[in-house]
Amino acid sequence: MSLLNVSSLTPASLILNGIPGLEEVNLCIFFPLFTMYSIALTGNFGLIYLIYSEEVLHRPMYIFLALLSFTDVLMCTSTIPNTLFISWFNFKKIDFKACLAQMFFVHTFTGMESGVLVLMVLDLYIAMCYPLRYATILTNVVIAKAGMLTFLRGVALVIPFIFLTKRFPYCKGNVIPHTYCDHISVAKISCGNVQINAIYGLMVVLLIGDFDIPCITVSYTMILWAAVSLSSADARQKAFSTCTAHICAIVITYVPAFFTFFTHRFGWHTIPSHIHIIMANLYLLMPPTMNPIVYGVKTKQIQKRVIRFFFKGRENSSHKF
């Protein structure tokens, strides 16, 4: 009987209500988000193509960077088009199963983003601390396995979200005060006990944070110690420049993510809901937008290849005339 009740109270579709209180300025929200999303797609696809086409960039560091770009594209594409449709066309309806699928992808790829950052830091650690064994440690097989394990970790941690959310009866309506299907936002419109969902969500964040952040911290301690010990000033500068790019990517990823997560669960009543939802969109959009810029500015190899690529393109177009 309970199964019948749950199934009968599962809505066919949900309404994503957008940003509460800012309905009248939807167009003002659309253009910055659209601009950032366009930069994110252009920058990340450009970076992936550059790494793919330039043989000199077929190294573990750049392969991990391409994986980060691919993850960034999937992460922001899982939500931002939905947000843009709400802002521009007032298209708020989403199928319940599509909502669960969106929830799965957004949380999987945010978890994968953190994992890829760890892989990039470990790559830098091996390059700095074990330079002679670098090529033998980070083979193509090891890189492929590391990437697959990072993805599977995200999937394994997120799948329970779907089952925990799907089991609820939804008797409080079908309107979600958000721009996309976030796990806890969907759970809160049910009439079930969301305490298990909240506890499991906190456990996932702590599991990822307690593993990834100590890995990054310990690795950077060793990296900076190795960088300071380098005899060549040019080598030290190159090492610190690479570290700066990584640190910027880590700050851009973790600060908005943790702000969004903890305010959603512990500070919802003290922070205006529209601020929280804007931050929830920015934490999915800022890393994809900023990472290609940060790595493009801070990584000289990529700078040189970009300049060479554009000059080569100009030469080819001038030869046609």
N, C-alpha and C positions, 0 to 999 in steps of 0.2 A: 504494500500500500504506500509506503514512504517513497519507493522508487517511482510509483505512478505520480505522486504528488510533486516530486522534484521535476520529473519530465514535463508535467503539465504546467509548471511555473517557470520553465526555461523559455525566455523570450526568443522569438524568431530573429529579432533584430534589436539593436541598441542605438541610442542617440548620443553621439559625442557632441556635447554642448559647447565646445570651444573654451574660450577663456572667460570665466564669469566676470561681469561688470565691464567688459571691454568690447561688447558686441557692436557698438557704434563706431569703433575705430578698427574694424577688421581689415580694411584696406591698408591702413597704416602699418598693421602687423604683417600683412602679406608681403609687401615689397622688401623689407629687410630680410625676412625668412627666405624669400625667393632668391634674393641676391646671394645670401650665404650658401644656400643649397646649390646654386649654379656654380659658385666658386669651388665648393666642395667636389662636385662632380667633375668639373674641368680639371682641377688640380690633381685629384686622385687618379682619374683615368689617364691624365697626361703623365703622371709619375709612373704608373704601371706600364704604359706603353714605352716610356723612355728606358726603364729597367729591362723590359723584354727585348727591345730593339738594339740596345748597346751591349755588346758582348763584354766589355770591360766592367760592366755593372752586374755581371752574373756571379756575384759573390754572396755569401750568407747574409751579410749586413743588409744588402740591398734587396735580397729575396725576402727577408723578414719585413723590410720597409714596404715592399709591394704587397705582402700579406696584410700589413696594417692598413694600407690604402684600400685594399679590397674589403676588409672588415668594416672600415669607415663608411664606404659607399653603401654596403648592405645595411649597416646600422641606421644611417640617416634616411635611407630610402624606405625603410620599413615603417616610418612614421611621418616624415616631413611632407610628402605628397598629400597625405590625408589631412594634415594641418592646413596646407595651402588650399585644398578643396573646400574646407570649412570656412576659411577666411574669405575666399574669392567668390565661390558659388553657393555658400551657405548649405553645402551638401553634408549633412550631419549623420545620416543613417548608415549603419554598418551591420552586416549579418553577424549573428552571434558566433558562428563558427569562424568567420573571418576575423572577428575580434580576438578569439582565442589564438588564432594563427599569428596575428600581429603581436600579441602578447609574447608568444613563444619566440618569434624572431627578434624582437627588440631586446628581450632579456638575454637571449643566447648570445647575440652579437656584442652587447655591452660587456658581458662576462668574457667573451673571446678577446675583446679589445684589451682588457687588463692582462690577459694571458700572453698576448702577442708583445705587449710592452715588456713583460718579464723576459720573454725569449730574446728580445733585442738587447736588453741589458746584459743577459747571460752571454750573448754573442760578443758584446764589447768587453766583458770580463775575460773571456777566453782569449780574445785578440790581444788584450793588454798584458795578461798574466801568464799566458801559455802561447806566445806567438809562434814558436817552433812546431807546436803540435796542433795549431789552429786548423790546418787543412785536413788533418787526419781525424780530429774530433768532430768537426762540423761538416760531415759529408752530406751529399744530397739525400741519402736515405734517412739520416738522422734529422735533417731539416723537415722532410716530409712527415716523419713520425711525430716530431714535436708539434708541427702545425695541426695534424690530425688529432692528437691528444688534447690540444688546447680547445679545438672545436667540440670534441666529445665531452670534455669536462663541462663546457657551457650547456650542452644538450642535456646531460645527465642531471645537472642541478636545476634546470628550468622545467623539465617535463612534469615534476610534481606540482608546479604552479598551475598547470593546465587542469590536472585532475582535481586539485583542491578547490579550484574556482568553479569547475563544471558541476561539482556535486551539489552546489547550493541551490535552493529554491529562490527565485527572484520575485519577491512580492512587494518590493519597495518602488517599483517602476523600472523603467529601462533607460533613464537619462543619466549619463556619466558626465560630471563636471570636469571634463578634460578634453584634450585634442587628440589623444590616442588611447588605446586600450592598455593602460598600465595595470599590473597585477592587482595591487591593493585598491586602486580606484574602482575596478570592476567588482571586486569582492565586497566593497563597502555598500554597494546598492542592493546586495542580497539581504535576505532576512535570516541568514545563518550566522553562526558564531565564527567571526573572522580571526579570532585569537590565534588559531593554529596557523593560518596563512601569514599573519604578522610575525609570529615566532619563527616560522620556516624562512620567511623572507630575510629576517634579521640574521638567521643562521647562515644563509647563503652569502650575504654580504660579509659576515665575519669570517667565513671559511675562505672566501676569495681574498679578503683583506689580510687575514692572518697568515696566508701563504705568500701572496704576491708582494705585499709591502715589505715584509722582512727580507725576502729574496732580493728585491730591488735595493734596499738599504745596505745589506751586507755586501752585495756586488759592487755598489758604488763606493763603499768604503775601501774595498780592495782596489778598485779601478783608480780612484784618486790617489791612493798610496803609490800605486805603480806609475801613475802619470808624473807625480812629483819626483819620483826616482829616476826618470828618464834624463839622460845626459844632454840630449839635443834640445835646444830651446824651440826649434821648429816642430819637433815631435811632440813636445809638451803642449804647444799651442794647438796643434791638430787634435790631440787627445781631449783637451779641455773644450774645444769647439764642438766635437762630437758629443761630449757629455752634456754640454749646454742644450743641444738640440733634444736629447733624450729627456733631460729634466723638464724642459718646456712642455714636451708632449705629455709627460707624467702629470704635471701640475694642471694642464688644460683638461686632462681626462678625469683625474681623481677629485679635484676640488668641487666642480659643479655636481659630479655624481654623488658624492657623499653628502653635500648640502641638500640635494633633492631627496635622497633616501631618508636621512634622519629628520628633516623637517616634515616630511610626509607622515612619518610615524610618530614623532614626538613633539613637533611644533606646529601642527596644522592650524591650531586655533590662535596662535600668536602671530603667525605670518599670513598676510592676505593671500587668499587662494590664487589670485591672478599672478602674484609674484612667484608663487610656487610653480604654477603651470608654465609660465614663461621660462623659468629656470630649468624645468623638466624638458622643454624643447631645446634650450640652449646646450644642455649637457650632452644631448645627442647630436647637435649640429656643430658645436664649437670645435671638437677634435677633428672631424672630417674637413672643416674649413681651414683650420690653422695648421694642422700637421704638414701638409704639402708646402706651405709657405715657410714654416720653421725649418724643415729639412732642406728646402731649396736654398734658403739664405745661409744656413749654417754648414751645409755639406758641400765642400769645394768640388768634389767629383761630379756631383749632380749639377752644380752651377756651370762647370765647364761643358758638360754634355748638353745642357739646355742651350747655352750660347752657340755651341757647335751645330746643334740641331737647327736653330733658327737661321744661322748664317748659311748653312747648307741648303735650307729651303729657299732662301733668297737667291742664292747662286743658281739653283735649278730653275727658278721662275724667270730669272734674267736671261738664261740661256735660251729659253723658249722664244724670246723676242730678238 
